[in-house]
Amino acid sequence: MSEKHPILADHERQVCEVWTRVMGYHRPMQSFNIGKKGEFQERQYFTEAQTKQPQR
């Protein structure tokens, strides 16, 4: 049994609000100025497992 997802028109969609942590508190990206938005886009994400050094 497969369910089909409804097809939504653009006017039926809801904008996703993105929040990020800045200087110890959370802020919506919508309130950022153009420079801060550019800095956010340049961020590089990593996971701890990828950065651990092998133990000898």
C-alpha positions as CSV (number, residue, x, y, z in Angstrom):
1,M,0.0,0.0,0.0
2,S,1.7,3.2,-1.1
3,E,0.5,6.6,-0.1
4,K,0.7,9.5,-2.5
5,H,1.8,12.8,-1.3
6,P,-0.4,15.8,-2.3
7,I,1.0,18.2,-4.9
8,L,0.9,21.7,-3.4
9,A,0.8,24.9,-5.3
10,D,3.3,27.6,-4.3
11,H,0.6,29.7,-2.5
12,E,-0.3,26.6,-0.4
13,R,3.3,26.1,0.9
14,Q,4.6,27.4,4.2
15,V,8.0,29.1,4.4
16,C,10.4,27.3,6.7
17,E,12.0,29.5,9.3
18,V,15.7,28.7,9.9
19,W,17.2,29.5,13.3
20,T,20.9,29.3,14.2
21,R,22.9,29.7,17.4
22,V,24.8,33.0,17.6
23,M,27.0,34.0,20.6
24,G,25.2,31.6,23.0
25,Y,21.6,32.3,22.0
26,H,19.3,31.3,19.1
27,R,18.1,33.8,16.4
28,P,16.1,33.5,13.3
29,M,18.2,33.9,10.1
30,Q,15.4,36.2,8.7
31,S,16.7,38.9,11.1
32,F,20.3,38.7,9.8
33,N,21.8,41.4,7.7
34,I,23.3,40.6,4.3
35,G,26.8,40.1,5.6
36,K,25.8,37.7,8.3
37,K,23.6,35.7,5.8
38,G,26.7,35.4,3.6
39,E,28.8,34.2,6.5
40,F,26.2,31.6,7.4
41,Q,26.2,30.2,3.8
42,E,30.0,29.8,4.0
43,R,30.0,27.7,7.2
44,Q,31.5,24.3,7.0
45,Y,29.9,21.5,9.1
46,F,31.6,18.5,10.5
47,T,30.9,15.5,12.8
48,E,33.1,14.5,15.6
49,A,33.6,11.0,14.2
50,Q,35.2,12.4,11.1
51,T,37.7,14.6,13.1
52,K,38.9,12.1,15.7
53,Q,42.6,11.1,15.4
54,P,43.4,7.4,15.5
55,Q,44.7,6.2,18.9
56,R,48.1,4.5,18.9
